[in-house]
Amino acid sequence: MDVSLSQSITSTATAVSNAKTSDAVGTAVLKKALDAQKTSAAALLQALPSPQPALATSGTLGTQVNAFA
Protein backbone atom coordinates (compact mmCIF):
# COMPACT_ATOMS: atom_id res chain seq x y z
CA MET A 1 0.00 0.00 0.00
CA ASP A 2 1.30 3.40 -0.94
CA VAL A 3 2.14 5.67 2.01
CA SER A 4 0.78 8.78 0.27
CA LEU A 5 -2.56 7.04 -0.31
CA SER A 6 -2.72 6.10 3.36
CA GLN A 7 -1.94 9.68 4.38
CA SER A 8 -4.59 10.98 1.97
CA ILE A 9 -7.22 8.66 3.43
CA THR A 10 -6.25 9.67 6.95
CA SER A 11 -6.39 13.39 6.18
CA THR A 12 -9.78 12.99 4.47
CA ALA A 13 -11.18 11.08 7.45
CA THR A 14 -9.85 13.75 9.81
CA ALA A 15 -11.38 16.52 7.72
CA VAL A 16 -14.77 14.78 7.69
CA SER A 17 -14.62 14.28 11.44
CA ASN A 18 -13.72 17.95 11.99
CA ALA A 19 -16.57 19.05 9.73
CA LYS A 20 -19.07 16.95 11.71
CA THR A 21 -17.79 18.45 14.97
CA SER A 22 -17.98 21.95 13.54
CA ASP A 23 -21.55 21.37 12.35
CA ALA A 24 -22.57 20.05 15.77
CA VAL A 25 -21.08 23.08 17.52
CA GLY A 26 -22.77 25.44 15.07
CA THR A 27 -26.12 23.75 15.63
CA ALA A 28 -25.73 23.98 19.41
CA VAL A 29 -24.89 27.69 19.20
CA LEU A 30 -27.89 28.29 16.93
CA LYS A 31 -30.21 26.51 19.37
CA LYS A 32 -28.92 28.63 22.25
CA ALA A 33 -29.42 31.81 20.22
CA LEU A 34 -32.98 30.80 19.34
CA ASP A 35 -33.72 30.03 22.99
CA ALA A 36 -32.41 33.46 23.98
CA GLN A 37 -34.62 35.11 21.34
CA LYS A 38 -37.62 33.10 22.53
CA THR A 39 -37.02 34.27 26.09
CA SER A 40 -36.64 37.89 24.99
CA ALA A 41 -39.81 37.75 22.89
CA ALA A 42 -41.77 36.27 25.79
CA ALA A 43 -40.52 39.04 28.09
CA LEU A 44 -41.55 41.69 25.55
CA LEU A 45 -45.01 40.17 25.22
CA GLN A 46 -45.40 40.11 29.00
CA ALA A 47 -44.42 43.79 29.13
CA LEU A 48 -47.36 44.81 26.93
CA PRO A 49 -50.19 46.49 28.80
CA SER A 50 -53.01 44.05 29.50
CA PRO A 51 -56.14 46.14 28.91
CA GLN A 52 -56.19 46.97 25.22
CA PRO A 53 -58.27 50.00 24.18
CA ALA A 54 -61.59 49.14 22.58
CA LEU A 55 -61.85 49.50 18.82
CA ALA A 56 -64.16 52.13 17.37
CA THR A 57 -67.62 50.82 16.52
CA SER A 58 -69.29 54.02 15.28
CA GLY A 59 -68.31 57.08 13.30
CA THR A 60 -65.84 57.37 10.45
CA LEU A 61 -62.57 57.31 12.36
CA GLY A 62 -61.19 53.80 12.81
CA THR A 63 -64.17 51.93 11.43
CA GLN A 64 -63.51 51.98 7.70
CA VAL A 65 -60.53 50.44 5.95
CA ASN A 66 -59.81 50.70 2.24
CA ALA A 67 -58.62 47.15 1.57
CA PHE A 68 -57.77 47.97 -2.06
CA ALA A 69 -55.26 50.71 -1.33
N, C-alpha and C positions, 0 to 999 in steps of 0.2 A: 504494500500500500504506500502510495506516495505521501510524503510528510506534508507537502503543501496542500494536498487535498484534505488531509486530516485537520490541518490548521484552519482551512477554509470552513469546514463543517463545524468545527468548534466555535469559530468566530460568528458564524451564522446563528448557531444555537444560542450563543450568549446574547446576540443582538435581539433575537426573538424574545428571550426571557426578559431582557431589559425593557423591551417595548410593552410586554404584558404588565410588568411592574409599574411602568410609567402610566399606562392606561388606568390601572387600578387606583393609583394615587390621584390621578386627575378626576376620576369618578367620585372618589371619597371627598375631595375638595369641593366638587360641584354640589354634592348632596349637602354638605355643611353650609354652603352659601345659600342654597335653596331653603334650608331650614331657618337660617337667619332672616331671610326675606319673609318667610311665612310668619315668623314671630313678630317682625316689624309691622307687617300688614295687619296682623291681628291687634297689635297695640294701637295702630292708627284707627282701626274700626271701633275699638273700644272707646277711643277718645272723642268720637263724634257725639254731639249732643243727642240725648234720647228723644225728647219730644220734638218731632219734626213739625214745622208749620203746616197748617192745612192748605190744600190747594184751592184756588179760586173756583167757585161754582157758578157765579153770576157776574154779569158785566162783560166788558170786552178785554180787559187786561188779564192775561194769564189763562184764558179759557179757549182761545182759538189758536190753532197752529196751522200754518200753511205747509202741508206735507210735500208739496211739489216744488218748493223753493230750493 
